Amino acid sequence: MNEPLLKITDLKKSYGSNQVLKGMSFEIGAGKIVGLLGPNGCGKTSMIKSIVGLINDYEGEILINGKAPGVESKKTIAYLPEKNYLPLWMTPKDAIAYIGDFYDNFNKEKARGMLDKFELPLKQKIKTMSKGQQEKLQLLLVMSRDADLYILDEPLGGVDLVSREFILDTIMKNHAENSTILLSTHLIYDIEKVLDRVLMIKHGRLMINTDVENIVADGKSVEDLFREVFSDVE
């Protein structure tokens, strides 16, 4: 029996007396597009940071390809954080060279091609770019890696409606074959059509873990189910 790509068992995380993850357990296999859905403050980002190794003081177990988060797992995970992480003095040219030197599975030619599609100037400093341009640059850096697991935290949040479909199309066309995408967002309508599975988190607990086809079979959309689960959350 093959190991799941991502396996989380009884994951708990607290900040002082505030417990933000309350015993979460689930598995994700290879080749899936998974929506990680929930309102702000529900625990999505804490879970993501635990998976990618930015948070280590959690309880429970996280396994990526059968191994705990660490040096080896970081080689196979491509992570897009919600906020800009690149030095503001860098240009796209600098960023491509930097990430290319850091990861063996980074395709510089693919990155340059995506740079042209996004119409981002090669030598413009990041500090002079708009928020949307910065997010597009970070997205192309992530999607130019040949990763097993892509974790994208609000990749559509800083761009206008016209750009969202283009970015989503970029994600779908540029992830590695048989890889899995874990996509955290509050823009459910925009991503519903590409999802295979959804995880819905409420107050640090996993409320929904099901395939989209099961939701559709019940005569609902993902957005319908989201509204039901979070009807009491402002």
URZILIN-V189230 format. One record per helix or strand. SS is the DSSP state (hx for helix, st for strand). FROM is the first residue (numbers start at 1). LEN is the number of residues. If there is no record, write none. Layout:
[[SS/FROM/LEN] [SS/FROM/LEN]]
This chain:
[[st/6/10] [st/18/11] [st/33/5] [hx/44/8] [st/59/6] [st/67/1] [hx/71/6] [st/77/4] [st/91/1] [hx/92/11] [st/106/1] [hx/108/10] [st/125/1] [hx/126/3] [hx/131/13] [st/145/1] [st/149/5] [hx/161/14] [st/180/6] [hx/188/7] [st/197/6] [st/205/7] [hx/212/6] [hx/222/8]]
